Amino acid sequence: MGSWARGAACALRNGVLTDDTDNVWTAILPWLIAMGVLMIGSAFFSASEAAFFSLRPADRRALGNTTAGRIAHALLEDADRLLSAVLFWNLVINMVYFALASQVALRLGKEPHGSSRAFAFSLAALLALIVVSEMLPKTLAVLVARRMARMLALPIAFAVRAVDPLMPVLQAATELSRRLLWPRFQPEPYLRIQDLERAIEYSTTDARLVEQERTSLQNLIKLSEIRVDEWMRPRTMFRSFRPPVSLEDLDGRLPPSGYLLITGADSEEIVAAIDLKELSDIPDRNLERLAQPVVVVPWCATVADTFDEMRSEGRSVAAVVNEFGETIGILTFDDLLDTIFRTANDQSDRLWNRSLIKPVRDGVWLVTGLTSLRQLADRLGVDLPPVKSATVTGCIWEQLQRIARAGDEVQCGRLHFRVLEAPAHGLLLAELTLSPEEPAP
């Protein structure tokens, strides 16, 4: 009798607990649905942030002139406004989400064994928001940024406009917090070279790696001093093709620059290029359809400015023109990378596999015609000669006022050149000696 009574009482308690548990989950089901909707909203704004702010200049151009593309361009014109609106909506949604999660956890905590259930639910809600609403949408948005930007442009535009009345308040709060927390914060107008070198030294203990990184940094800085005509591939150093271009025109050989250069239909000026190294399948006919327009820069532009323009336009080749608009050379993206990361980054070595300056005997060097006068002066520790030309060949021709011939001798400042080889279509070679420095008056 006693055992039967204890069993009945146990069954009654289990039934009551089951009914109570079902009632609890039924009561919190609307809150769970609302949390799911908020997770979708948070994922929407997280994906929007990642998609819009991972677009490169080339991606922005690829958005096209469609309605969605124009809206996306308009949003990116005021990036601060776009980012503030996206972060605002994401913050509001996440705050409401955690408020609902807290209410659900409190409800679960009132039940038997409720503390463990409440803790498990809170942890699961946090992890779900991080994975489903942050990590996953941002990862997918970065992978298909252009497509995602087109899809989200219109709803994001409405969301940004809806928060516009609050923008002055948000900006005032941002400025106030900056003044209270960092009242003496002053942004540096530029990054000092010494700071970069110090960062390189502290980043690794490998002396060889530190030296390579320092050399690359110095080469990068020198881009702002080198004119593009000092570093371009001259017109005689590359082949160009007039459309239509077929695979047979290449004669089974890769062009020296690695790019197929396309001229205008009725001119000899370079207007487009194809990076053949990036193609996995090359058609037999009409290769010009794969070409990408080139950036056109004047001969006096710096390599750094040309690099910035190529990056902003998403181009791989720059056509260098003279004052008459004629193409006198090209500069490729590969040439720029070679300039930055090579230890001996001289033009002669890059184009002809010959060194910039080769010692012959004490006080005598062998130099090539494409050697930059600027680099030559830096290497020998002398002042630049007072000439307008950028290379050894130009300096010699400028002094002679004619095409150089073997045996010619010219004086450019302290640099004395004796021409050894001067082929009509090839690389000039000269013997260089330094004249004694004139005593100061």
RACORFEN-V373656 format. One record per residue. N is the residue number from 0. RES is the residue in one small letter. D_LAST is the distance of its C-alpha to the last C-alpha in Angstrom with 2 decimals. Layout:
BEGIN
n:N res:RES d_last:D_LAST
n:N res:RES d_last:D_LAST
END
This chain:
BEGIN
n:0 res:m d_last:128.42
n:1 res:g d_last:125.49
n:2 res:s d_last:123.27
n:3 res:w d_last:124.17
n:4 res:a d_last:123.23
n:5 res:r d_last:119.87
n:6 res:g d_last:119.11
n:7 res:a d_last:120.06
n:8 res:a d_last:117.92
n:9 res:c d_last:114.94
n:10 res:a d_last:115.41
n:11 res:l d_last:115.64
n:12 res:r d_last:112.38
n:13 res:n d_last:110.62
n:14 res:g d_last:111.91
n:15 res:v d_last:110.76
n:16 res:l d_last:107.26
n:17 res:t d_last:107.03
n:18 res:d d_last:108.13
n:19 res:d d_last:105.68
n:20 res:t d_last:102.77
n:21 res:d d_last:103.63
n:22 res:n d_last:103.78
n:23 res:v d_last:100.34
n:24 res:w d_last:98.64
n:25 res:t d_last:100.51
n:26 res:a d_last:99.27
n:27 res:i d_last:95.60
n:28 res:l d_last:95.63
n:29 res:p d_last:94.45
n:30 res:w d_last:91.57
n:31 res:l d_last:90.61
n:32 res:i d_last:90.71
n:33 res:a d_last:88.49
n:34 res:m d_last:86.03
n:35 res:g d_last:85.99
n:36 res:v d_last:85.21
n:37 res:l d_last:82.38
n:38 res:m d_last:80.96
n:39 res:i d_last:80.89
n:40 res:g d_last:79.10
n:41 res:s d_last:76.51
n:42 res:a d_last:75.99
n:43 res:f d_last:75.55
n:44 res:f d_last:72.70
n:45 res:s d_last:71.08
n:46 res:a d_last:71.12
n:47 res:s d_last:69.74
n:48 res:e d_last:66.78
n:49 res:a d_last:65.95
n:50 res:a d_last:66.52
n:51 res:f d_last:64.48
n:52 res:f d_last:61.49
n:53 res:s d_last:61.22
n:54 res:l d_last:60.91
n:55 res:r d_last:57.69
n:56 res:p d_last:56.30
n:57 res:a d_last:58.13
n:58 res:d d_last:61.33
n:59 res:r d_last:61.07
n:60 res:r d_last:60.83
n:61 res:a d_last:63.79
n:62 res:l d_last:65.95
n:63 res:g d_last:66.60
n:64 res:n d_last:67.77
n:65 res:t d_last:71.11
n:66 res:t d_last:72.41
n:67 res:a d_last:71.64
n:68 res:g d_last:68.15
n:69 res:r d_last:67.39
n:70 res:i d_last:68.76
n:71 res:a d_last:66.64
n:72 res:h d_last:63.49
n:73 res:a d_last:64.39
n:74 res:l d_last:64.89
n:75 res:l d_last:61.55
n:76 res:e d_last:59.75
n:77 res:d d_last:60.44
n:78 res:a d_last:60.13
n:79 res:d d_last:60.35
n:80 res:r d_last:63.64
n:81 res:l d_last:65.02
n:82 res:l d_last:64.14
n:83 res:s d_last:65.50
n:84 res:a d_last:68.77
n:85 res:v d_last:69.25
n:86 res:l d_last:68.58
n:87 res:f d_last:70.85
n:88 res:w d_last:73.79
n:89 res:n d_last:73.31
n:90 res:l d_last:73.31
n:91 res:v d_last:76.46
n:92 res:i d_last:78.28
n:93 res:n d_last:77.41
n:94 res:m d_last:78.54
n:95 res:v d_last:81.88
n:96 res:y d_last:82.23
n:97 res:f d_last:81.85
n:98 res:a d_last:84.18
n:99 res:l d_last:86.88
n:100 res:a d_last:86.20
n:101 res:s d_last:86.73
n:102 res:q d_last:90.04
n:103 res:v d_last:91.24
n:104 res:a d_last:90.27
n:105 res:l d_last:92.12
n:106 res:r d_last:95.20
n:107 res:l d_last:95.14
n:108 res:g d_last:94.71
n:109 res:k d_last:98.06
n:110 res:e d_last:99.95
n:111 res:p d_last:101.18
n:112 res:h d_last:98.30
n:113 res:g d_last:96.14
n:114 res:s d_last:93.13
n:115 res:s d_last:92.32
n:116 res:r d_last:92.89
n:117 res:a d_last:90.71
n:118 res:f d_last:87.86
n:119 res:a d_last:88.19
n:120 res:f d_last:88.25
n:121 res:s d_last:85.17
n:122 res:l d_last:83.20
n:123 res:a d_last:84.40
n:124 res:a d_last:83.49
n:125 res:l d_last:79.93
n:126 res:l d_last:79.41
n:127 res:a d_last:80.95
n:128 res:l d_last:78.57
n:129 res:i d_last:75.51
n:130 res:v d_last:76.55
n:131 res:v d_last:78.37
n:132 res:s d_last:76.39
n:133 res:e d_last:72.85
n:134 res:m d_last:72.07
n:135 res:l d_last:74.24
n:136 res:p d_last:73.48
n:137 res:k d_last:69.72
n:138 res:t d_last:69.68
n:139 res:l d_last:71.70
n:140 res:a d_last:69.71
n:141 res:v d_last:66.39
n:142 res:l d_last:67.96
n:143 res:v d_last:69.26
n:144 res:a d_last:66.90
n:145 res:r d_last:67.08
n:146 res:r d_last:70.87
n:147 res:m d_last:71.29
n:148 res:a d_last:69.02
n:149 res:r d_last:71.15
n:150 res:m d_last:74.36
n:151 res:l d_last:73.31
n:152 res:a d_last:71.38
n:153 res:l d_last:74.37
n:154 res:p d_last:75.91
n:155 res:i d_last:72.53
n:156 res:a d_last:71.87
n:157 res:f d_last:75.15
n:158 res:a d_last:74.32
n:159 res:v d_last:70.91
n:160 res:r d_last:72.50
n:161 res:a d_last:75.24
n:162 res:v d_last:72.80
n:163 res:d d_last:70.65
n:164 res:p d_last:72.53
n:165 res:l d_last:71.50
n:166 res:m d_last:67.79
n:167 res:p d_last:66.82
n:168 res:v d_last:68.70
n:169 res:l d_last:67.07
n:170 res:q d_last:63.57
n:171 res:a d_last:64.33
n:172 res:a d_last:65.66
n:173 res:t d_last:62.56
n:174 res:e d_last:60.26
n:175 res:l d_last:62.48
n:176 res:s d_last:62.56
n:177 res:r d_last:58.78
n:178 res:r d_last:58.40
n:179 res:l d_last:61.07
n:180 res:l d_last:60.05
n:181 res:w d_last:56.24
n:182 res:p d_last:55.38
n:183 res:r d_last:51.75
n:184 res:f d_last:51.07
n:185 res:q d_last:47.87
n:186 res:p d_last:46.98
n:187 res:e d_last:43.43
n:188 res:p d_last:41.56
n:189 res:y d_last:40.22
n:190 res:l d_last:40.57
n:191 res:r d_last:37.71
n:192 res:i d_last:36.52
n:193 res:q d_last:36.84
n:194 res:d d_last:40.49
n:195 res:l d_last:41.19
n:196 res:e d_last:39.66
n:197 res:r d_last:41.71
n:198 res:a d_last:44.81
n:199 res:i d_last:44.25
n:200 res:e d_last:44.00
n:201 res:y d_last:47.18
n:202 res:s d_last:49.10
n:203 res:t d_last:49.66
n:204 res:t d_last:49.37
n:205 res:d d_last:48.74
n:206 res:a d_last:45.17
n:207 res:r d_last:45.15
n:208 res:l d_last:46.37
n:209 res:v d_last:43.82
n:210 res:e d_last:41.00
n:211 res:q d_last:42.53
n:212 res:e d_last:42.89
n:213 res:r d_last:39.32
n:214 res:t d_last:38.11
n:215 res:s d_last:40.37
n:216 res:l d_last:39.08
n:217 res:q d_last:35.44
n:218 res:n d_last:36.50
n:219 res:l d_last:38.40
n:220 res:i d_last:35.45
n:221 res:k d_last:33.27
n:222 res:l d_last:35.88
n:223 res:s d_last:34.41
n:224 res:e d_last:31.02
n:225 res:i d_last:32.43
n:226 res:r d_last:33.57
n:227 res:v d_last:37.07
n:228 res:d d_last:36.17
n:229 res:e d_last:34.10
n:230 res:w d_last:37.19
n:231 res:m d_last:40.15
n:232 res:r d_last:42.49
n:233 res:p d_last:41.89
n:234 res:r d_last:44.92
n:235 res:t d_last:45.42
n:236 res:m d_last:45.75
n:237 res:f d_last:48.92
n:238 res:r d_last:52.32
n:239 res:s d_last:53.90
n:240 res:f d_last:57.54
n:241 res:r d_last:59.38
n:242 res:p d_last:62.51
n:243 res:p d_last:65.18
n:244 res:v d_last:63.79
n:245 res:s d_last:66.15
n:246 res:l d_last:65.74
n:247 res:e d_last:66.24
n:248 res:d d_last:62.97
n:249 res:l d_last:61.04
n:250 res:d d_last:62.65
n:251 res:g d_last:63.20
n:252 res:r d_last:59.49
n:253 res:l d_last:57.32
n:254 res:p d_last:54.31
n:255 res:p d_last:50.97
n:256 res:s d_last:49.90
n:257 res:g d_last:53.29
n:258 res:y d_last:53.97
n:259 res:l d_last:56.21
n:260 res:l d_last:54.28
n:261 res:i d_last:56.47
n:262 res:t d_last:55.50
n:263 res:g d_last:57.19
n:264 res:a d_last:60.52
n:265 res:d d_last:59.18
n:266 res:s d_last:55.42
n:267 res:e d_last:52.96
n:268 res:e d_last:51.21
n:269 res:i d_last:51.59
n:270 res:v d_last:53.84
n:271 res:a d_last:55.38
n:272 res:a d_last:55.19
n:273 res:i d_last:57.55
n:274 res:d d_last:56.60
n:275 res:l d_last:58.93
n:276 res:k d_last:58.40
n:277 res:e d_last:60.11
n:278 res:l d_last:63.21
n:279 res:s d_last:66.28
n:280 res:d d_last:68.31
n:281 res:i d_last:66.86
n:282 res:p d_last:69.24
n:283 res:d d_last:69.86
n:284 res:r d_last:69.41
n:285 res:n d_last:67.40
n:286 res:l d_last:64.61
n:287 res:e d_last:62.70
n:288 res:r d_last:65.12
n:289 res:l d_last:63.40
n:290 res:a d_last:59.91
n:291 res:q d_last:57.77
n:292 res:p d_last:55.53
n:293 res:v d_last:51.80
n:294 res:v d_last:49.01
n:295 res:v d_last:46.93
n:296 res:v d_last:43.22
n:297 res:p d_last:40.39
n:298 res:w d_last:37.75
n:299 res:c d_last:35.05
n:300 res:a d_last:37.06
n:301 res:t d_last:35.94
n:302 res:v d_last:38.08
n:303 res:a d_last:38.94
n:304 res:d d_last:40.31
n:305 res:t d_last:42.23
n:306 res:f d_last:43.66
n:307 res:d d_last:44.85
n:308 res:e d_last:46.46
n:309 res:m d_last:48.20
n:310 res:r d_last:49.57
n:311 res:s d_last:50.78
n:312 res:e d_last:52.44
n:313 res:g d_last:53.80
n:314 res:r d_last:52.40
n:315 res:s d_last:51.33
n:316 res:v d_last:49.38
n:317 res:a d_last:46.73
n:318 res:a d_last:46.39
n:319 res:v d_last:42.87
n:320 res:v d_last:42.93
n:321 res:n d_last:40.49
n:322 res:e d_last:40.38
n:323 res:f d_last:43.52
n:324 res:g d_last:45.48
n:325 res:e d_last:45.68
n:326 res:t d_last:45.72
n:327 res:i d_last:42.76
n:328 res:g d_last:43.30
n:329 res:i d_last:44.94
n:330 res:l d_last:44.08
n:331 res:t d_last:46.97
n:332 res:f d_last:47.76
n:333 res:d d_last:47.92
n:334 res:d d_last:44.34
n:335 res:l d_last:43.24
n:336 res:l d_last:45.20
n:337 res:d d_last:43.80
n:338 res:t d_last:40.27
n:339 res:i d_last:41.10
n:340 res:f d_last:43.15
n:341 res:r d_last:41.72
n:342 res:t d_last:39.34
n:343 res:a d_last:37.53
n:344 res:n d_last:37.72
n:345 res:d d_last:35.98
n:346 res:q d_last:37.48
n:347 res:s d_last:37.91
n:348 res:d d_last:39.86
n:349 res:r d_last:41.90
n:350 res:l d_last:42.92
n:351 res:w d_last:42.92
n:352 res:n d_last:43.27
n:353 res:r d_last:40.10
n:354 res:s d_last:37.25
n:355 res:l d_last:33.95
n:356 res:i d_last:31.93
n:357 res:k d_last:33.65
n:358 res:p d_last:32.04
n:359 res:v d_last:33.23
n:360 res:r d_last:31.63
n:361 res:d d_last:28.61
n:362 res:g d_last:25.53
n:363 res:v d_last:27.82
n:364 res:w d_last:29.56
n:365 res:l d_last:32.27
n:366 res:v d_last:31.91
n:367 res:t d_last:34.36
n:368 res:g d_last:33.94
n:369 res:l d_last:34.93
n:370 res:t d_last:32.22
n:371 res:s d_last:30.34
n:372 res:l d_last:26.61
n:373 res:r d_last:26.27
n:374 res:q d_last:28.21
n:375 res:l d_last:26.47
n:376 res:a d_last:23.01
n:377 res:d d_last:24.60
n:378 res:r d_last:26.31
n:379 res:l d_last:23.33
n:380 res:g d_last:20.94
n:381 res:v d_last:18.41
n:382 res:d d_last:17.59
n:383 res:l d_last:20.17
n:384 res:p d_last:19.66
n:385 res:p d_last:19.68
n:386 res:v d_last:23.37
n:387 res:k d_last:26.60
n:388 res:s d_last:28.64
n:389 res:a d_last:29.60
n:390 res:t d_last:30.51
n:391 res:v d_last:29.46
n:392 res:t d_last:32.12
n:393 res:g d_last:30.99
n:394 res:c d_last:27.37
n:395 res:i d_last:28.65
n:396 res:w d_last:31.14
n:397 res:e d_last:28.69
n:398 res:q d_last:26.46
n:399 res:l d_last:29.58
n:400 res:q d_last:31.51
n:401 res:r d_last:34.60
n:402 res:i d_last:36.32
n:403 res:a d_last:34.68
n:404 res:r d_last:36.60
n:405 res:a d_last:36.57
n:406 res:g d_last:34.03
n:407 res:d d_last:31.52
n:408 res:e d_last:27.84
n:409 res:v d_last:25.16
n:410 res:q d_last:21.53
n:411 res:c d_last:20.84
n:412 res:g d_last:17.26
n:413 res:r d_last:17.14
n:414 res:l d_last:20.93
n:415 res:h d_last:22.71
n:416 res:f d_last:26.42
n:417 res:r d_last:29.30
n:418 res:v d_last:32.51
n:419 res:l d_last:35.47
n:420 res:e d_last:38.15
n:421 res:a d_last:38.41
n:422 res:p d_last:42.05
n:423 res:a d_last:43.23
n:424 res:h d_last:44.50
n:425 res:g d_last:42.86
n:426 res:l d_last:39.78
n:427 res:l d_last:36.75
n:428 res:l d_last:35.36
n:429 res:a d_last:31.99
n:430 res:e d_last:30.17
n:431 res:l d_last:26.72
n:432 res:t d_last:23.94
n:433 res:l d_last:20.38
n:434 res:s d_last:17.59
n:435 res:p d_last:14.96
n:436 res:e d_last:12.06
n:437 res:e d_last:8.85
n:438 res:p d_last:6.35
n:439 res:a d_last:3.81
n:440 res:p d_last:0.00
END
